[in-house]
Every structure is written in structure tokens, then in C-alpha cells.
Amino acid sequence: MTRSEHLLDQIGRTVRRRFDLSSDRQLVLKVLRFEENCSKVEGIFILSRYFDVPYVEALATVHNSSHWSDSKEVDEQLSEDFWTHARAISDRSENE
């Protein structure tokens, strides 16, 4: 379950006050994960919205962060499975 947008806004503003835009992103992510108990998706959202990081860059930064390394393998497998099934469905519909 994700937190409300209002709570994420509070967390984003609080963390943003602690760090400027040039701060080490890994330190920001460490605070988000371990002090604010943010999920990976929430970390991406906050990094993107409050630190002016483009979404794709925020996604890659969080995904490759040592602070979320415990979920990286599972996320990659989930993504691979999704695309495998999507291609299979596409191939079936093209053959019909």
C-alpha cells in the first residue's frame, strides 16, 4: 500500500529542506529508505518531483541504488516476465 499524496508531499518537502539539488543522491535515497521508510516507487516520485530529476533518471538511480539492492533482482525478473508475456500475447494476436 502506498501512502497518500499528502503524506508524500510532507516527506518530499522535509527531505528537500535537508538537502539541496546538488546533494549526493545516494544520501538522499538512504534517508528516504531508512529514515522515511519510503518504498521504491515513493523514492522515485520524491526524487523526481522534489529534486528535479527527470523520471527516467530517477527510476534508474533508485533501481541501481545500493539502498534498494535487496529488491533489484526481483524487479528485474518481474520486468523480464512482463515483457516475455507481452511478446507472447502480441505474437498470438498477430497469428490470428
C-alpha positions in Angstrom: 0.0 0.0 0.0 1.3 3.4 -0.9 1.0 6.4 1.3 -1.3 9.3 0.5 -0.1 12.1 -1.8 -0.4 14.5 1.1 2.0 12.4 3.3 4.4 12.0 0.4 4.3 15.8 -0.1 5.2 16.3 3.5 8.1 13.8 3.3 9.3 15.3 0.0 9.3 18.8 1.4 11.0 17.7 4.6 13.8 15.8 2.8 14.2 18.7 0.3 14.8 21.1 3.1 17.6 18.9 4.4 19.4 18.6 1.0 20.0 21.0 -1.9 19.6 20.0 -5.5 23.4 19.3 -5.8 23.4 16.9 -2.8 24.6 13.3 -3.2 21.6 11.5 -4.4 22.6 8.3 -2.7 22.5 10.1 0.6 19.0 11.4 -0.2 17.9 7.9 -1.1 19.4 6.5 2.1 17.3 9.0 4.1 14.2 8.2 2.1 14.6 4.4 2.5 15.8 4.1 6.1 14.6 7.2 7.9 11.3 7.9 6.0 10.6 4.2 5.2 9.7 5.1 1.6 9.0 2.4 -1.0 11.0 2.2 -4.2 8.1 3.9 -6.1 7.9 6.6 -3.5 11.6 7.2 -3.7 11.4 7.6 -7.5 8.4 10.0 -7.1 10.1 12.2 -4.5 13.5 12.3 -6.3 11.7 13.3 -9.5 9.3 15.8 -8.0 11.3 17.5 -5.3 14.9 17.2 -6.6 14.1 18.0 -10.3 15.4 14.7 -11.5 13.8 13.5 -14.8 11.6 10.5 -14.2 13.7 8.0 -16.2 16.8 9.2 -14.5 15.1 8.9 -11.0 13.9 5.4 -11.9 17.4 4.3 -12.9 19.0 6.0 -9.9 16.7 4.3 -7.4 16.7 0.9 -9.2 20.5 0.8 -9.2 20.9 2.3 -5.7 22.6 0.1 -3.0 19.8 1.2 -0.7 17.2 -0.7 -2.7 19.5 -3.5 -3.9 17.5 -6.1 -2.0 14.7 -5.7 -4.5 16.7 -5.2 -7.7 16.8 -8.8 -8.7 13.1 -9.4 -8.1 12.2 -6.2 -10.0 14.3 -7.2 -13.0 12.7 -10.7 -13.0 9.2 -9.1 -12.9 10.1 -6.8 -15.7 11.5 -9.6 -17.8 8.4 -11.8 -17.2 6.1 -9.0 -18.1 7.8 -8.4 -21.5 8.0 -12.1 -22.2 4.3 -12.5 -21.7 3.5 -9.2 -23.6 5.5 -10.5 -26.6 3.7 -13.9 -26.4 0.3 -12.2 -26.4 1.4 -9.9 -29.3 2.6 -12.9 -31.3 -0.6 -14.8 -30.7 -2.8 -11.8 -31.8 -0.7 -11.4 -35.0 -1.2 -15.0 -35.9 -4.9 -14.9 -35.5 
